[in-house]
Amino acid sequence: MVRTSSPEIRETATERKSPASAPSAPEYSSWISQDRSTDAASVAMRREAAELVERVLAHYRANTTHEADGQWTEPVANYLDADRWQRETDAVHRSVPLPLAMSCELPGPNTYKAIDVLGVPVLITRDRQGVVHAMINACRHRGARLLEAGCGVSKRLTCPYHSWSYDLAGELRGVYAEKTFGEVPREGRGLVRLPAGERAGIVFVSLDPAAEPDLDEWLGDLQPLLEGLRLAECHHYATSELTSPNWKVTLDGYLETYHFASLHPKTVFETNLSNMMAHDTWGPHQRIAPALRPIAQASELPPDRRDPGDCVGPIYWLFPGLAIAGGWRQKIAVSLVLPRTATESVTQQIILLREPAVTEEERQAADRFGAWFHEVVRDEDYATTYGVQQGLKALDGTDFVFGRNEPGLQHFHRTIHQHLDEGAAGAPRAAR
């Protein structure tokens, strides 16, 4: 075990005063303790949650955290090399099923989400039968973009350039002025399809049109736990975007709790203990489970009276870049990180609610939660990682070291290395 070196983890929230500039931490309320669902996935999720609480409690009582077998060194050049970045995106983002939408972003028939991924305009739709499709967001006439980025409702996809129209499965349904244009055979003129599937409230899309992803194999034993979170039943409240540095520089900050006390003393550290978590992996995917401050009181309670949602804040992380935080609570913060260039990525912050915000008070509470999440990531996490990005060139020729208390970073980079090695060898992947 790695013993935490910071005695301040015992400091209570009331002993720390937030400066006026720090956003106020939102109020959290547990969902998992209120869930009474009897389906197998929900029962298994609650049982596993109770076990996870016990694991984190053991760390709390011993003042330890989960540790890897050793340290890991990563050459700084691996963050800088544009050729390596291209090989990474080919071996990872263009090869594996990408989690590009939450199911509740397409809440009913005739809904869509448009998103750009590595220069590929992707359009995800839910047709009138409720089936999810994905396709290139470009008209087959002259390639014009059909819909701007974002979510919406549309019964028909109509090109703004010359009014060719498609149904939500991507089939060509109308050609404007076809009498003078000339007859256009409908077969073979639909939008270019991309493999897509839906699991556990998440929509996955492969950028390779010829891919045949096995999503059940890709998620493995993590899938039942995700299903137990019942994300598909949530309500999409809002989405915001942030630009961010190199995708690995960005994601490194999502995969450890080591920085909570130093980087977030008046925000995240108000509710989470620093450098204290459980860690689990499922193939390329993982979960970090930080200890929450009420665990101090819960440690004195019998197991059947502990609320997992008050004790542990698990973050489920789907490779290569989707983080789901707050899945045991009423408000959920989802981060989707996608590379743009070798030096820049984009982060979609997606706010989900267990119950729709109907009253003004509920909407204000949801707004405060979203604003807090956005400001902390922008002003603390990304302000720091942009500094990392600026320092990379000066550090070229050296390496970074990931500690034993940073197993998430080690697993992330090890997985990238594996995909690069497999790509170089031409070996098949589980996603293929």
C-alpha positions as CSV (number, residue, x, y, z in Angstrom):
1,M,0.0,0.0,0.0
2,V,1.1,3.6,-0.6
3,R,0.7,5.6,2.6
4,T,-0.6,9.1,2.0
5,S,1.9,11.7,3.1
6,S,-0.6,14.6,3.5
7,P,-2.1,14.8,7.0
8,E,-4.5,17.5,5.7
9,I,-6.8,14.7,4.5
10,R,-8.1,14.7,8.0
11,E,-9.0,18.4,7.9
12,T,-12.7,19.0,7.8
13,A,-14.4,21.0,5.2
14,T,-15.6,23.6,7.8
15,E,-11.9,24.3,8.7
16,R,-11.2,25.4,5.2
17,K,-12.5,28.7,3.9
18,S,-13.0,29.1,0.2
19,P,-11.9,32.4,-1.4
20,A,-14.5,34.5,-3.1
21,S,-13.1,33.5,-6.5
22,A,-13.6,29.8,-6.0
23,P,-16.9,28.4,-7.3
24,S,-19.1,27.0,-4.5
25,A,-19.2,23.2,-4.5
26,P,-22.6,21.9,-5.6
27,E,-24.9,20.0,-3.3
28,Y,-24.8,16.3,-3.9
29,S,-27.4,13.7,-3.2
30,S,-27.1,10.0,-3.4
31,W,-29.1,8.0,-5.9
32,I,-27.7,4.5,-5.3
33,S,-29.1,4.4,-1.7
34,Q,-32.6,5.2,-3.1
35,D,-32.5,2.7,-5.9
36,R,-34.8,-0.3,-5.3
37,S,-34.6,-1.9,-8.8
38,T,-34.7,-5.7,-8.7
39,D,-33.2,-6.4,-12.1
40,A,-30.0,-8.4,-12.1
41,A,-27.7,-5.6,-13.2
42,S,-29.0,-3.2,-10.5
43,V,-28.7,-5.8,-7.7
44,A,-25.2,-6.7,-8.8
45,M,-24.3,-3.0,-9.0
46,R,-25.4,-2.3,-5.4
47,R,-23.6,-5.4,-4.1
48,E,-20.4,-4.4,-5.9
49,A,-20.8,-0.8,-4.5
50,A,-21.0,-2.1,-1.0
51,E,-17.8,-4.1,-1.6
52,L,-16.1,-1.1,-3.1
53,V,-17.0,1.0,0.0
54,E,-15.3,-1.6,2.2
55,R,-12.2,-1.5,0.1
56,V,-12.0,2.3,0.2
57,L,-12.8,2.2,4.0
58,A,-9.7,0.0,4.4
59,H,-7.6,2.7,2.8
60,Y,-9.1,5.4,4.9
61,R,-8.5,3.5,8.2
62,A,-4.9,2.7,7.1
63,N,-4.3,6.1,5.5
64,T,-3.2,4.4,2.3
65,T,-4.2,4.2,-1.4
66,H,-4.2,1.7,-4.2
67,E,-0.8,1.1,-5.6
68,A,0.6,-0.3,-8.8
69,D,3.5,-2.8,-8.7
70,G,6.0,-0.1,-9.4
71,Q,6.6,3.2,-11.2
72,W,6.3,3.9,-14.9
73,T,8.4,6.2,-17.0
74,E,7.0,7.8,-20.2
75,P,9.3,9.6,-22.6
76,V,8.3,13.3,-23.0
77,A,8.9,12.8,-26.7
78,N,5.8,10.5,-26.8
79,Y,3.7,13.6,-26.1
80,L,5.5,15.8,-28.7
81,D,6.0,13.6,-31.8
82,A,3.5,14.5,-34.5
83,D,4.2,11.2,-36.3
84,R,3.5,9.2,-33.1
85,W,0.3,11.2,-32.6
86,Q,-0.8,10.1,-36.1
87,R,0.0,6.5,-35.3
88,E,-1.8,6.7,-32.0
89,T,-5.0,8.1,-33.6
90,D,-4.8,5.4,-36.3
91,A,-4.2,2.6,-33.8
92,V,-6.7,3.9,-31.3
93,H,-9.4,6.4,-32.4
94,R,-9.7,5.1,-35.9
95,S,-9.7,1.4,-34.8
96,V,-11.7,1.0,-31.6
97,P,-15.4,1.7,-30.9
98,L,-15.6,5.3,-29.7
99,P,-18.1,6.3,-27.0
100,L,-19.4,9.4,-28.7
101,A,-22.8,10.0,-27.1
102,M,-24.9,9.2,-24.1
103,S,-28.1,7.5,-25.1
104,C,-30.1,10.2,-23.4
105,E,-28.7,12.8,-25.8
106,L,-30.9,11.0,-28.3
107,P,-33.9,10.7,-26.0
108,G,-36.6,9.6,-28.6
109,P,-37.4,8.9,-32.2
110,N,-36.1,11.4,-34.8
111,T,-33.3,12.8,-32.6
112,Y,-29.6,13.2,-33.5
113,K,-26.2,14.2,-32.3
114,A,-23.6,15.7,-34.7
115,I,-20.0,15.7,-33.6
116,D,-16.6,16.1,-35.3
117,V,-14.0,13.5,-34.6
118,L,-10.5,13.9,-36.0
119,G,-11.8,15.9,-38.9
120,V,-14.6,13.3,-39.6
121,P,-18.1,14.8,-39.4
122,V,-20.1,12.2,-37.6
123,L,-23.9,12.1,-37.4
124,I,-25.6,9.9,-34.9
125,T,-29.3,9.4,-35.2
126,R,-32.2,7.5,-33.6
127,D,-34.8,6.7,-36.2
128,R,-38.6,6.5,-35.6
129,Q,-38.3,2.9,-34.5
130,G,-35.7,3.9,-31.8
131,V,-32.8,2.3,-33.6
132,V,-29.4,4.1,-33.4
133,H,-27.4,4.8,-36.6
134,A,-24.2,6.6,-37.4
135,M,-23.0,8.0,-40.7
136,I,-20.8,10.6,-42.3
137,N,-22.4,14.0,-41.9
138,A,-22.0,14.9,-45.5
139,C,-24.5,14.9,-48.4
140,R,-23.8,12.4,-51.2
141,H,-24.5,15.1,-53.8
142,R,-21.6,17.5,-53.2
143,G,-20.5,16.8,-49.7
144,A,-22.1,19.6,-47.8
145,R,-22.6,19.2,-44.0
146,L,-26.2,18.3,-43.3
147,L,-26.4,19.4,-39.6
148,E,-24.2,21.6,-37.4
149,A,-22.6,20.1,-34.3
150,G,-25.0,19.5,-31.4
151,C,-28.1,17.7,-30.5
152,G,-31.6,18.1,-31.9
153,V,-34.8,16.7,-33.4
154,S,-35.4,16.2,-37.1
155,K,-37.7,13.8,-39.0
156,R,-35.7,14.3,-42.2
157,L,-32.1,15.2,-42.9
158,T,-32.1,17.9,-45.6
159,C,-29.0,19.3,-47.2
160,P,-28.8,23.1,-46.9
161,Y,-27.0,23.3,-50.2
162,H,-29.3,21.7,-52.7
163,S,-32.1,20.2,-50.6
164,W,-31.3,16.6,-51.1
165,S,-33.0,14.8,-48.2
166,Y,-32.4,11.6,-46.2
167,D,-34.3,9.6,-43.5
168,L,-32.7,9.1,-40.1
169,A,-31.3,5.8,-41.3
170,G,-29.4,7.6,-43.9
171,E,-31.4,6.5,-47.0
172,L,-31.8,9.0,-49.8
173,R,-35.5,10.0,-49.9
174,G,-35.6,13.1,-52.1
175,V,-33.7,14.9,-54.8
176,Y,-34.7,18.5,-55.4
177,A,-35.8,19.3,-59.0
178,E,-35.0,15.7,-60.1
179,K,-36.8,16.3,-63.4
180,T,-34.1,18.7,-64.5
181,F,-31.2,17.2,-62.5
182,G,-31.7,13.8,-63.9
183,E,-32.9,10.6,-62.2
184,V,-30.8,9.5,-59.2
185,P,-31.0,5.8,-58.2
186,R,-31.8,5.7,-54.5
187,E,-29.9,2.5,-53.8
188,G,-26.3,3.2,-53.1
189,R,-26.8,6.9,-52.7
190,G,-27.5,7.0,-49.0
191,L,-25.2,8.6,-46.5
192,V,-22.0,6.7,-45.8
193,R,-22.7,4.4,-42.8
194,L,-20.5,4.0,-39.8
195,P,-20.8,1.0,-37.5
196,A,-22.7,1.9,-34.4
197,G,-24.2,0.2,-31.4
198,E,-25.7,1.1,-28.0
199,R,-24.8,-0.5,-24.7
200,A,-25.6,0.5,-21.1
201,G,-26.8,4.0,-22.0
202,I,-23.8,4.8,-24.2
203,V,-23.6,5.0,-28.0
204,F,-20.4,3.7,-29.7
205,V,-19.3,4.5,-33.2
206,S,-16.4,3.2,-35.3
207,L,-14.7,5.6,-37.7
208,D,-13.8,2.7,-40.0
209,P,-16.9,1.9,-42.2
210,A,-15.6,-1.7,-42.6
211,A,-15.2,-2.4,-38.9
212,E,-17.3,-5.1,-37.2
213,P,-17.0,-4.2,-33.6
214,D,-18.1,-6.6,-30.9
215,L,-19.3,-4.2,-28.2
216,D,-20.0,-7.0,-25.7
217,E,-16.4,-8.2,-26.0
218,W,-15.1,-4.6,-26.0
219,L,-16.7,-3.8,-22.7
220,G,-16.3,-7.2,-21.1
221,D,-17.1,-7.6,-17.4
222,L,-17.5,-3.8,-17.1
223,Q,-20.8,-3.9,-19.0
224,P,-23.0,-5.2,-16.2
225,L,-21.7,-2.6,-13.9
226,L,-22.5,0.2,-16.4
227,E,-25.9,-1.3,-17.0
228,G,-26.6,-1.1,-13.2
229,L,-26.0,2.6,-13.3
230,R,-29.1,2.9,-15.6
231,L,-27.6,5.8,-17.6
232,A,-30.1,5.3,-20.4
233,E,-32.9,6.4,-18.0
234,C,-31.1,9.7,-17.2
235,H,-32.1,13.0,-18.7
236,H,-29.6,15.1,-20.8
237,Y,-29.6,18.6,-19.3
238,A,-26.7,20.5,-21.0
239,T,-23.5,20.2,-22.9
240,S,-20.6,22.6,-23.0
241,E,-17.2,22.4,-24.7
242,L,-13.6,23.3,-23.7
243,T,-10.5,23.2,-25.8
244,S,-7.7,21.3,-24.1
245,P,-4.1,20.4,-24.7
246,N,-2.7,17.2,-26.3
247,W,-5.2,14.4,-25.6
248,K,-2.9,12.4,-23.4
249,V,-1.8,15.5,-21.4
250,T,-5.5,16.2,-20.9
251,L,-6.5,12.7,-19.9
252,D,-3.6,12.2,-17.5
253,G,-5.4,14.6,-15.2
254,Y,-8.5,12.5,-15.1
255,L,-6.8,9.3,-13.9
256,E,-5.4,10.1,-10.5
257,T,-6.4,11.7,-7.2
258,Y,-2.9,12.6,-6.2
259,H,-3.5,16.3,-7.3
260,F,-6.7,16.9,-5.4
261,A,-5.2,18.6,-2.3
262,S,-2.6,20.8,-4.2
263,L,-4.6,21.7,-7.3
264,H,-8.2,21.8,-6.0
265,P,-7.8,22.9,-2.3
266,K,-11.0,24.9,-2.3
267,T,-13.1,23.0,-4.8
268,V,-12.7,19.2,-5.4
269,F,-10.8,18.8,-2.1
270,E,-13.8,20.2,-0.3
271,T,-15.7,17.0,-0.9
272,N,-13.0,14.4,-1.9
273,L,-10.0,13.1,0.1
274,S,-6.7,13.4,-1.8
275,N,-4.4,10.5,-2.8
276,M,-6.9,7.9,-1.5
277,M,-8.8,5.6,-3.9
278,A,-9.5,2.1,-5.1
279,H,-8.6,1.2,-8.7
280,D,-10.0,-1.5,-11.1
281,T,-9.5,-2.4,-14.7
282,W,-11.5,-4.2,-17.3
283,G,-9.4,-4.7,-20.4
284,P,-8.6,-1.2,-21.7
285,H,-11.2,0.4,-19.4
286,Q,-10.8,1.3,-15.7
287,R,-12.4,2.9,-12.7
288,I,-10.9,5.1,-10.0
289,A,-12.9,5.4,-6.8
290,P,-11.9,8.3,-4.6
291,A,-12.8,8.5,-1.0
292,L,-15.4,11.2,-0.2
293,R,-15.2,13.1,3.1
294,P,-18.4,11.6,4.7
295,I,-16.5,8.3,4.8
296,A,-15.1,9.5,8.1
297,Q,-18.6,9.3,9.7
298,A,-19.6,6.2,7.7
299,S,-16.6,4.3,9.1
300,E,-18.3,4.3,12.5
301,L,-21.5,2.9,11.1
302,P,-22.5,-0.8,10.5
303,P,-22.2,-1.8,6.8
304,D,-26.0,-1.8,6.2
305,R,-26.2,1.8,7.2
306,R,-23.5,3.2,4.9
307,D,-24.6,5.0,1.8
308,P,-22.2,4.2,-1.0
309,G,-23.0,7.5,-2.7
310,D,-21.7,9.4,0.3
311,C,-18.6,7.3,0.8
312,V,-17.1,6.8,-2.6
313,G,-17.2,8.8,-5.8
314,P,-16.4,6.3,-8.6
315,I,-15.3,7.5,-12.0
316,Y,-15.9,5.0,-14.7
317,W,-13.4,5.6,-17.6
318,L,-14.0,4.0,-21.0
319,F,-11.0,3.9,-23.3
320,P,-9.9,6.0,-25.0
321,G,-11.5,9.1,-23.5
322,L,-14.9,9.0,-21.7
323,A,-15.1,9.6,-18.0
324,I,-18.4,9.2,-16.1
325,A,-18.3,10.9,-12.7
326,G,-21.2,10.8,-10.2
327,G,-22.9,7.7,-11.4
328,W,-24.0,6.9,-7.9
329,R,-25.6,10.3,-7.5
330,Q,-28.5,12.3,-8.8
331,K,-26.4,14.6,-11.0
332,I,-23.8,13.0,-13.3
333,A,-20.9,14.8,-15.1
334,V,-19.6,13.1,-18.2
335,S,-16.4,14.2,-19.9
336,L,-15.7,13.2,-23.5
337,V,-12.1,14.0,-24.6
338,L,-11.3,13.8,-28.4
339,P,-8.0,14.7,-30.1
340,R,-8.0,17.4,-32.8
341,T,-4.3,17.8,-33.5
342,A,-1.1,16.7,-32.0
343,T,-1.2,19.7,-29.6
344,E,-5.0,20.2,-29.1
345,S,-8.1,18.3,-28.1
346,V,-11.7,19.1,-27.3
347,T,-13.6,18.2,-24.2
348,Q,-17.4,17.8,-24.2
349,Q,-18.9,18.2,-20.7
350,I,-22.3,16.5,-20.6
351,I,-24.6,17.0,-17.6
352,L,-27.1,14.2,-16.9
353,L,-29.8,14.3,-14.3
354,R,-31.6,11.3,-12.8
355,E,-34.9,13.3,-12.8
356,P,-35.7,16.1,-15.2
357,A,-35.3,19.7,-13.9
358,V,-38.8,20.9,-14.0
359,T,-39.0,23.7,-11.4
360,E,-37.0,26.9,-11.5
361,E,-35.2,25.7,-8.3
362,E,-34.3,22.4,-9.9
363,R,-33.0,24.2,-13.0
364,Q,-30.9,26.6,-10.9
365,A,-29.4,23.6,-9.0
366,A,-28.5,21.9,-12.3
367,D,-27.0,25.1,-13.6
368,R,-24.9,25.5,-10.5
369,F,-23.7,21.9,-10.8
370,G,-22.8,22.4,-14.5
371,A,-21.1,25.7,-13.9
372,W,-19.0,24.4,-11.0
373,F,-17.9,21.4,-13.1
374,H,-17.0,23.6,-16.1
375,E,-15.2,26.3,-14.1
376,V,-13.1,23.8,-12.0
377,V,-11.9,21.9,-15.1
378,R,-11.3,25.1,-17.1
379,D,-9.6,27.3,-14.4
380,E,-7.8,24.6,-12.4
381,D,-7.3,21.4,-14.4
382,Y,-6.8,22.8,-17.9
383,A,-5.1,26.0,-16.8
384,T,-2.5,23.6,-15.3
385,T,-2.3,21.2,-18.2
386,Y,-1.9,24.0,-20.7
387,G,1.2,24.9,-18.7
388,V,2.3,21.3,-19.0
389,Q,1.8,21.5,-22.8
390,Q,4.0,24.6,-23.0
391,G,6.8,23.0,-21.0
392,L,7.0,19.8,-23.1
393,K,9.4,21.1,-25.7
394,A,11.8,22.3,-23.1
395,L,11.7,18.8,-21.4
396,D,12.2,16.9,-24.7
397,G,14.8,14.2,-24.1
398,T,13.6,13.5,-20.6
399,D,10.8,11.5,-19.2
400,F,7.8,11.7,-16.9
401,V,7.5,9.3,-14.0
402,F,4.1,7.9,-12.9
403,G,4.1,6.8,-9.2
404,R,2.8,3.7,-7.7
405,N,-0.1,5.8,-6.5
406,E,-1.0,6.6,-10.1
407,P,-2.1,3.2,-11.5
408,G,-4.7,4.8,-13.8
409,L,-2.0,6.7,-15.7
410,Q,0.1,3.6,-16.0
411,H,-2.8,1.5,-17.3
412,F,-3.8,4.2,-19.8
413,H,-0.3,4.6,-21.3
414,R,0.3,0.8,-21.2
415,T,-2.9,0.3,-23.2
416,I,-1.9,2.9,-25.8
417,H,1.5,1.2,-26.2
418,Q,-0.3,-2.2,-26.7
419,H,-2.5,-0.8,-29.4
420,L,0.5,0.8,-31.1
421,D,2.4,-2.6,-30.9
422,E,-0.6,-4.5,-32.3
423,G,-1.1,-2.0,-35.1
424,A,2.5,-2.3,-36.1
425,A,2.3,-6.0,-36.1
426,G,-1.1,-6.1,-37.9
427,A,-2.6,-8.1,-35.1
428,P,-6.4,-8.1,-34.8
429,R,-8.0,-6.3,-31.9
430,A,-10.9,-7.2,-29.8
431,A,-12.8,-4.3,-31.3
432,R,-12.5,-5.7,-34.8
